[in-house]
């Protein structure tokens, strides 16, 4: 389990990449295709054509971190992506579900509570 601060944004590239690409190749994709700053400290996830491998690139304190996961069975369940966008942004919970092979597009989150809203609790709680 990786703990990711809320300030770190997570982007998934919308097109499959060649998993032979290393840090330099992925950095070039982040800069040229995604038009993002690879040195920002944000996470950039890339999925293989068969959706059974994922690489995550992140700049961390003077060097790049590259995380690679290969599923032995099944595929990563990617969120719906607009073909016109080069990447989509997800949150840390969605990344954890993606890496666990959970189709988070089918998971329904409860509506978040906000200050000023009434709290409905069952009687006797």
C-alpha atoms as a printed R data frame, in Angstrom:
    type eleno elety resid chain resno       x       y       z
1   ATOM     1    CA   UNK     A     1   0.000   0.000   0.000
2   ATOM     2    CA   UNK     A     2   1.322   3.400  -0.985
3   ATOM     3    CA   UNK     A     3   0.215   6.486   0.923
4   ATOM     4    CA   UNK     A     4  -0.309   9.426  -1.413
5   ATOM     5    CA   UNK     A     5  -0.806  12.961  -0.048
6   ATOM     6    CA   UNK     A     6  -3.928  14.823  -1.228
7   ATOM     7    CA   UNK     A     7  -1.713  17.446  -2.881
8   ATOM     8    CA   UNK     A     8  -0.381  14.837  -5.334
9   ATOM     9    CA   UNK     A     9  -2.477  14.536  -8.471
10  ATOM    10    CA   UNK     A    10  -2.727  11.227 -10.356
11  ATOM    11    CA   UNK     A    11  -3.048  11.058 -14.130
12  ATOM    12    CA   UNK     A    12  -3.628   8.003 -16.333
13  ATOM    13    CA   UNK     A    13  -2.537   8.228 -19.959
14  ATOM    14    CA   UNK     A    14  -5.452   7.500 -22.281
15  ATOM    15    CA   UNK     A    15  -3.446   5.583 -24.877
16  ATOM    16    CA   UNK     A    16  -1.570   2.319 -24.280
17  ATOM    17    CA   UNK     A    17   2.217   2.536 -24.230
18  ATOM    18    CA   UNK     A    18   5.085   0.243 -25.049
19  ATOM    19    CA   UNK     A    19   6.133  -1.245 -21.692
20  ATOM    20    CA   UNK     A    20   9.760  -1.274 -22.850
21  ATOM    21    CA   UNK     A    21   9.806   2.478 -22.227
22  ATOM    22    CA   UNK     A    22  11.817   3.466 -19.213
23  ATOM    23    CA   UNK     A    23  12.040   6.677 -17.195
24  ATOM    24    CA   UNK     A    24  13.346   8.835 -20.056
25  ATOM    25    CA   UNK     A    25  10.721   7.580 -22.523
26  ATOM    26    CA   UNK     A    26   7.880   8.045 -20.048
27  ATOM    27    CA   UNK     A    27   9.138  11.504 -19.095
28  ATOM    28    CA   UNK     A    28   9.026  12.479 -22.770
29  ATOM    29    CA   UNK     A    29   5.420  11.233 -23.026
30  ATOM    30    CA   UNK     A    30   4.446  13.271 -19.949
31  ATOM    31    CA   UNK     A    31   6.009  16.427 -21.415
32  ATOM    32    CA   UNK     A    32   5.033  16.111 -25.079
33  ATOM    33    CA   UNK     A    33   1.776  14.150 -25.180
34  ATOM    34    CA   UNK     A    34   0.222  14.864 -21.785
35  ATOM    35    CA   UNK     A    35   1.644  18.409 -21.678
36  ATOM    36    CA   UNK     A    36   2.404  18.077 -17.958
37  ATOM    37    CA   UNK     A    37   5.529  18.672 -15.871
38  ATOM    38    CA   UNK     A    38   7.170  15.332 -14.952
39  ATOM    39    CA   UNK     A    39   9.089  17.091 -12.139
40  ATOM    40    CA   UNK     A    40   5.866  18.238 -10.430
41  ATOM    41    CA   UNK     A    41   5.735  15.324  -7.977
42  ATOM    42    CA   UNK     A    42   2.443  14.122  -9.438
43  ATOM    43    CA   UNK     A    43   1.942  10.476 -10.466
44  ATOM    44    CA   UNK     A    44   1.629   9.486 -14.105
45  ATOM    45    CA   UNK     A    45   0.238   6.011 -14.796
46  ATOM    46    CA   UNK     A    46   0.577   4.223 -18.127
47  ATOM    47    CA   UNK     A    47  -1.110   0.982 -19.140
48  ATOM    48    CA   UNK     A    48  -0.008  -1.611 -21.709
49  ATOM    49    CA   UNK     A    49  -2.003  -2.478 -24.820
50  ATOM    50    CA   UNK     A    50  -3.298  -5.710 -23.213
51  ATOM    51    CA   UNK     A    51  -4.157  -3.842 -19.970
52  ATOM    52    CA   UNK     A    52  -2.221  -6.387 -17.914
53  ATOM    53    CA   UNK     A    53   0.719  -4.123 -17.028
54  ATOM    54    CA   UNK     A    54   0.973  -0.657 -15.558
55  ATOM    55    CA   UNK     A    55   3.892   1.696 -14.952
56  ATOM    56    CA   UNK     A    56   3.701   4.687 -12.636
57  ATOM    57    CA   UNK     A    57   6.225   7.504 -12.904
58  ATOM    58    CA   UNK     A    58   6.855  10.077 -10.177
59  ATOM    59    CA   UNK     A    59   9.560  12.636  -9.362
60  ATOM    60    CA   UNK     A    60  10.670  12.323  -5.734
61  ATOM    61    CA   UNK     A    61  13.422  14.304  -3.990
62  ATOM    62    CA   UNK     A    62  16.067  14.467  -6.679
63  ATOM    63    CA   UNK     A    63  15.174  11.375  -8.676
64  ATOM    64    CA   UNK     A    64  12.444   9.532 -10.523
65  ATOM    65    CA   UNK     A    65  10.520   6.648  -9.024
66  ATOM    66    CA   UNK     A    66   9.172   4.013 -11.427
67  ATOM    67    CA   UNK     A    67   6.631   1.485 -10.181
68  ATOM    68    CA   UNK     A    68   5.742  -1.479 -12.413
69  ATOM    69    CA   UNK     A    69   2.984  -4.020 -11.888
70  ATOM    70    CA   UNK     A    70   2.146  -7.012 -14.062
71  ATOM    71    CA   UNK     A    71  -1.011  -9.014 -13.490
72  ATOM    72    CA   UNK     A    72  -0.555 -12.761 -13.792
73  ATOM    73    CA   UNK     A    73  -4.243 -13.183 -14.588
74  ATOM    74    CA   UNK     A    74  -6.886 -10.702 -15.751
75  ATOM    75    CA   UNK     A    75  -6.660  -7.078 -16.775
76  ATOM    76    CA   UNK     A    76  -6.662  -3.682 -15.122
77  ATOM    77    CA   UNK     A    77 -10.136  -2.157 -15.256
78  ATOM    78    CA   UNK     A    78  -9.628   1.325 -16.661
79  ATOM    79    CA   UNK     A    79 -12.110   4.144 -16.189
80  ATOM    80    CA   UNK     A    80 -14.050   5.484 -19.167
81  ATOM    81    CA   UNK     A    81 -11.783   7.853 -21.088
82  ATOM    82    CA   UNK     A    82 -12.722  10.543 -23.549
83  ATOM    83    CA   UNK     A    83 -10.838   9.747 -26.784
84  ATOM    84    CA   UNK     A    84 -10.064  13.434 -27.291
85  ATOM    85    CA   UNK     A    85  -8.168  13.808 -23.980
86  ATOM    86    CA   UNK     A    86  -4.635  12.531 -23.532
87  ATOM    87    CA   UNK     A    87  -5.112  11.701 -19.837
88  ATOM    88    CA   UNK     A    88  -7.664  11.633 -17.048
89  ATOM    89    CA   UNK     A    89  -7.228  12.445 -13.403
90  ATOM    90    CA   UNK     A    90  -8.144   9.979 -10.663
91  ATOM    91    CA   UNK     A    91  -7.754  10.019  -6.893
92  ATOM    92    CA   UNK     A    92  -5.647   7.811  -4.616
93  ATOM    93    CA   UNK     A    93  -8.565   5.517  -3.762
94  ATOM    94    CA   UNK     A    94  -9.274   4.925  -7.444
95  ATOM    95    CA   UNK     A    95  -5.571   4.198  -8.067
96  ATOM    96    CA   UNK     A    96  -5.554   1.634  -5.261
97  ATOM    97    CA   UNK     A    97  -8.649  -0.037  -6.724
98  ATOM    98    CA   UNK     A    98  -7.104   0.014 -10.216
99  ATOM    99    CA   UNK     A    99  -3.930  -1.665  -8.944
100 ATOM   100    CA   UNK     A   100  -6.064  -4.288  -7.142
101 ATOM   101    CA   UNK     A   101  -7.960  -5.038 -10.363
102 ATOM   102    CA   UNK     A   102 -11.239  -3.535  -9.120
103 ATOM   103    CA   UNK     A   103 -13.492  -1.912 -11.707
104 ATOM   104    CA   UNK     A   104 -14.022   1.356  -9.857
105 ATOM   105    CA   UNK     A   105 -16.393   2.534 -12.589
106 ATOM   106    CA   UNK     A   106 -18.940   0.145 -11.053
107 ATOM   107    CA   UNK     A   107 -18.307   1.219  -7.468
108 ATOM   108    CA   UNK     A   108 -20.738   3.787  -6.123
109 ATOM   109    CA   UNK     A   109 -19.450   6.216  -3.545
110 ATOM   110    CA   UNK     A   110 -21.742   7.662  -0.912
111 ATOM   111    CA   UNK     A   111 -22.482  11.349  -1.290
112 ATOM   112    CA   UNK     A   112 -19.890  13.227   0.808
113 ATOM   113    CA   UNK     A   113 -21.084  15.194   3.799
114 ATOM   114    CA   UNK     A   114 -20.365  18.923   3.828
115 ATOM   115    CA   UNK     A   115 -20.515  21.374   6.737
116 ATOM   116    CA   UNK     A   116 -23.974  22.881   7.090
117 ATOM   117    CA   UNK     A   117 -25.765  19.716   5.959
118 ATOM   118    CA   UNK     A   118 -28.097  17.927   8.316
119 ATOM   119    CA   UNK     A   119 -26.855  14.575   9.580
120 ATOM   120    CA   UNK     A   120 -29.454  11.827   9.248
121 ATOM   121    CA   UNK     A   121 -28.886   9.157  11.866
122 ATOM   122    CA   UNK     A   122 -31.150   6.258  12.725
123 ATOM   123    CA   UNK     A   123 -33.019   6.602  16.024
124 ATOM   124    CA   UNK     A   124 -31.109   4.967  18.875
125 ATOM   125    CA   UNK     A   125 -27.627   5.628  17.462
